[in-house]
Amino acid sequence: MLVFVNLERDSPDIIDRFKKAIKSCPEIVSGCSVTGEPDFVLYISARSMEDYDRFTQRFFYENSDVKGFKTMVILDRVKAGFAVPIEIPCEN
């Protein structure tokens, strides 16, 4: 699942706390701080919707720094990976 997260304020303390929470949470496969709306984009792994619901209660609803979040369920990964095609020049 992809989750867009908005924090209460753009405060360095709040941002740092949220980054630490992301790093310590095993359900979060990947997390990025982004420009514009939202503040963070998270890639979440959950075995079931019930597990995801428990995660949201614990990670979002019980966190007073989180203003709101929006979940998108991934139906099909059409392409995955972060490799960047770089040509390496041949040495003569």
C-alpha positions as CSV (number, residue, x, y, z in Angstrom):
1,M,0.0,0.0,0.0
2,L,1.1,3.6,-0.6
3,V,0.3,6.1,2.1
4,F,0.4,9.8,1.8
5,V,1.0,11.4,5.2
6,N,0.5,15.1,6.3
7,L,2.0,16.3,9.5
8,E,0.5,18.8,11.9
9,R,3.2,21.4,11.3
10,D,6.5,21.8,9.3
11,S,8.5,21.8,12.5
12,P,12.0,20.3,12.5
13,D,11.2,18.5,15.8
14,I,8.0,16.9,14.4
15,I,9.8,15.9,11.1
16,D,12.7,14.4,13.0
17,R,10.4,12.4,15.3
18,F,8.4,11.1,12.3
19,K,11.5,10.1,10.4
20,K,12.7,8.1,13.5
21,A,9.3,6.4,13.7
22,I,9.5,5.5,10.0
23,K,13.0,4.0,10.5
24,S,11.9,1.9,13.5
25,C,8.7,0.5,12.0
26,P,9.0,-2.9,10.3
27,E,5.8,-2.5,8.3
28,I,7.2,0.5,6.5
29,V,9.2,-0.9,3.5
30,S,10.2,2.5,2.2
31,G,9.6,6.1,3.3
32,C,10.3,9.4,1.6
33,S,10.0,13.0,2.6
34,V,8.6,14.9,-0.4
35,T,7.9,18.5,-1.5
36,G,4.4,19.9,-1.7
37,E,1.5,17.7,-0.6
38,P,1.8,15.3,1.2
39,D,4.8,15.6,3.6
40,F,5.7,11.9,3.4
41,V,5.0,9.0,1.1
42,L,5.2,5.6,2.7
43,Y,5.2,2.1,1.1
44,I,3.6,-0.2,3.7
45,S,3.6,-4.0,3.8
46,A,0.7,-5.7,5.6
47,R,-0.5,-9.4,5.5
48,S,-4.2,-8.4,5.6
49,M,-6.4,-5.4,5.9
50,E,-6.9,-6.2,9.5
51,D,-3.1,-6.0,10.1
52,Y,-3.1,-2.7,8.1
53,D,-6.0,-1.4,10.3
54,R,-4.0,-2.2,13.5
55,F,-1.0,-0.5,12.0
56,T,-2.9,2.7,11.2
57,Q,-4.4,2.8,14.7
58,R,-0.9,2.5,16.2
59,F,1.2,4.5,13.8
60,F,-1.2,7.3,12.6
61,Y,-4.2,7.7,14.9
62,E,-2.2,7.5,18.1
63,N,0.5,9.9,16.8
64,S,-0.5,13.5,17.6
65,D,2.1,14.8,15.0
66,V,0.1,13.2,12.2
67,K,-2.6,15.5,10.8
68,G,-4.0,13.0,8.3
69,F,-3.2,10.2,5.8
70,K,-4.5,8.8,2.6
71,T,-4.1,5.1,1.6
72,M,-3.9,3.7,-1.9
73,V,-4.0,-0.1,-2.3
74,I,-1.6,-1.3,-5.0
75,L,-3.5,-3.5,-7.4
76,D,-0.7,-4.3,-9.8
77,R,3.0,-3.4,-9.8
78,V,3.5,-2.7,-13.4
79,K,7.2,-1.9,-12.9
80,A,9.3,-2.0,-9.8
81,G,12.9,-1.0,-9.1
82,F,15.1,2.1,-8.7
83,A,17.9,1.3,-11.1
84,V,19.0,4.2,-13.2
85,P,20.4,3.4,-16.6
86,I,23.8,5.0,-16.8
87,E,26.2,4.5,-19.7
88,I,29.8,4.0,-18.6
89,P,32.2,5.4,-21.3
90,C,34.7,2.9,-22.7
91,E,38.3,3.6,-21.9
92,N,40.5,3.6,-25.0
